[in-house]
Every structure is written in structure tokens, then in C-alpha cells.
Amino acid sequence: MTFLALDSQRSLFMLQKSQVTFEMTLIMNQANWVMKEMDAYQAEAEELNGGQTVDLDNDPYYLSLQQEEEYLTVRQASLEEQITLLDNSISSMKTMAQNNIKTSCGLNLIGS
């Protein structure tokens, strides 16, 4: 019966992985929006400057977008790491459950 507990734990890990994957999708979408906003803001600034390249290193809005993009990149890497750990746990639980079933069946055959 241990394999049922192991399988339940594996299902829980799979559910957690789905949640983290969904969160990562949201983060990726937000990061894409921030990058597009940065590009659009720079293009608008250059247009207002007669097509000349504009240095936005001191622009507060542009700096806040850069910081947001950096945060989202770090968060995405963290979520990717969590997904890898959950994948490893899922695989481990699956192997443990299969081994437990094999052992249980082997003991049943010996006991017969």
C-alpha cells in the first residue's frame, strides 16, 4: 500500500509543477511586455529627438522598466529551477512506486 502514498505524493508534485509552469508563463508574458514597452519608449524618445539615438540611462521610467525586466529574468530562472526539482521528484516518486509494486508482487508470489 506504500505505492499508493508514493503515487499520491507524485500527483501532488505534478500539480505543483503545473502551478509553477503557469506562473512561469505569466512571468514570461510580463517580461515580453516590459521589453516591448522599453523598445517603444526608446523609439518614441528617438522620434521626438529627430531620429537621433537617445541615451535613456537617466530616465526614471526607462530605469524602472529595466529593473522590472531584471527582476522578471531572475524570477523566471528561479521558476525554471523549481520545475527541474519537481521533475526530479516526480521521476523519483514514480521509480519508488514502481519498485514498491514489484517488491510487493514478489512477496505475494513467495508467500503463495
Long-range contacts (C-beta under 8 A, 24 or more apart in sequence): 2-100, 3-97, 3-98, 3-100, 3-101, 3-104, 6-93, 6-96, 6-97, 6-100, 7-93, 7-97, 9-93, 10-89, 10-90, 10-93, 10-94, 10-97, 13-86, 13-89, 13-90, 13-93, 14-86, 14-90, 16-86, 17-83, 17-86, 17-87, 17-90, 20-79, 20-82, 20-83, 20-86, 21-83, 23-79, 24-76, 24-79, 24-80, 24-83, 27-72, 27-75, 27-76, 27-79, 28-76, 30-72, 31-69, 31-72, 31-73, 31-76, 34-65, 34-68, 34-69, 34-72, 35-69, 37-65, 38-62, 38-65, 38-66, 38-69, 41-65
